[in-house]
Amino acid sequence: QEQLKESGGGLVQPGGSLRLSCTASGSISRVNIQAWYRQGPGKQRELVASIYDGGTTNYADSVLGRFTISRDSDKNTVYLQMTDLKPADTAVYYCRWVGKAVDYWGLGTQVTVSS
């Protein structure tokens, strides 16, 4: 069964860094967009960063300059490098891969930024 699995979350102090990974397993159909979303306590899920099949990337204003999305197609993995983390970045982070007829979500990984 095809699925996405996030890893790399944890507890980090303000100003710290984390790298999240999203790895696909099973027979994943072709996708055009790979993205990271997050949902903070009491908040709606929001788009954080996305990368298109041509390599174009987009970021939410709140993370621009601090987060970087990338992928390793050979490893079927997408990454989210997060730097200068702030308490407002505390959330469950989800990956999502979207294709013409498919829409995959992972179960999420918790990121907590606190001193």
C-alpha positions in Angstrom: 0.0 0.0 0.0 1.4 3.4 -1.0 2.0 5.8 1.8 4.0 8.8 3.0 5.9 8.8 6.3 7.3 11.9 8.0 10.3 11.9 10.3 12.7 14.3 12.0 10.4 16.2 14.3 11.2 16.8 17.9 11.8 19.4 20.6 14.2 22.3 19.7 15.1 25.6 21.4 14.2 28.9 19.7 16.9 29.7 17.1 17.6 26.0 16.5 17.3 23.9 13.4 15.6 20.7 12.3 15.3 18.7 9.1 12.1 16.9 8.3 12.0 14.0 5.9 9.0 12.6 4.0 9.6 9.2 2.4 7.3 7.4 0.1 6.8 3.6 0.1 4.7 1.3 -2.0 3.6 2.0 -5.5 3.4 5.8 -5.5 1.8 7.2 -8.7 3.4 10.1 -10.6 3.0 13.3 -8.6 3.5 16.9 -9.7 3.6 18.7 -6.4 5.2 17.8 -3.2 4.5 20.0 -0.2 4.7 20.5 3.5 1.8 21.7 5.6 1.5 22.3 9.3 -1.2 22.6 11.9 -0.5 24.5 15.1 -2.5 24.2 18.3 -5.9 25.7 17.8 -5.1 26.7 14.2 -6.1 25.6 10.7 -3.7 23.5 8.6 -1.6 25.8 6.4 0.7 25.3 3.5 4.3 25.9 4.5 6.3 25.1 1.3 5.9 23.3 -2.0 8.1 22.1 -4.8 6.8 21.4 -8.3 8.1 18.7 -10.7 10.0 21.3 -12.6 11.8 22.4 -9.4 9.9 25.6 -8.7 9.5 26.2 -5.0 7.1 28.4 -3.0 7.0 29.3 0.7 4.6 30.8 3.1 5.7 34.4 4.0 6.1 33.3 7.7 8.9 30.9 6.8 10.5 32.6 3.8 14.3 32.7 4.2 14.2 30.3 7.1 12.9 27.0 5.6 14.0 25.2 2.5 12.2 22.4 0.7 14.2 20.0 -1.4 13.9 16.4 -2.7 16.0 13.4 -3.6 14.1 11.6 -6.3 16.4 8.6 -6.1 15.4 8.1 -2.5 11.8 9.1 -3.1 12.1 11.6 -0.3 11.3 15.2 0.2 13.0 17.3 2.9 12.1 20.5 4.8 15.2 22.1 6.3 14.1 24.5 9.1 16.4 27.1 10.6 16.0 29.9 13.1 13.0 28.2 14.5 10.5 30.2 16.6 7.8 29.1 19.1 5.2 30.1 16.4 6.6 27.2 14.3 5.3 24.7 16.8 2.9 22.4 15.0 2.4 19.0 13.5 4.0 19.0 10.1 2.5 16.9 7.3 3.7 16.1 3.8 1.4 15.9 0.9 2.1 14.7 -2.6 -0.4 15.5 -5.4 -0.7 14.2 -8.9 -3.3 14.2 -11.6 -5.5 11.6 -9.9 -3.8 11.1 -6.6 -3.5 13.0 -3.3 -1.3 11.4 -0.6 -0.9 12.6 2.9 1.4 11.5 5.7 0.3 11.1 9.3 2.5 14.0 10.5 5.5 14.6 12.8 5.4 16.9 15.8 7.8 19.9 16.0 7.9 21.8 19.3 10.0 25.0 19.6 10.4 25.9 23.3 13.1 26.9 25.7 
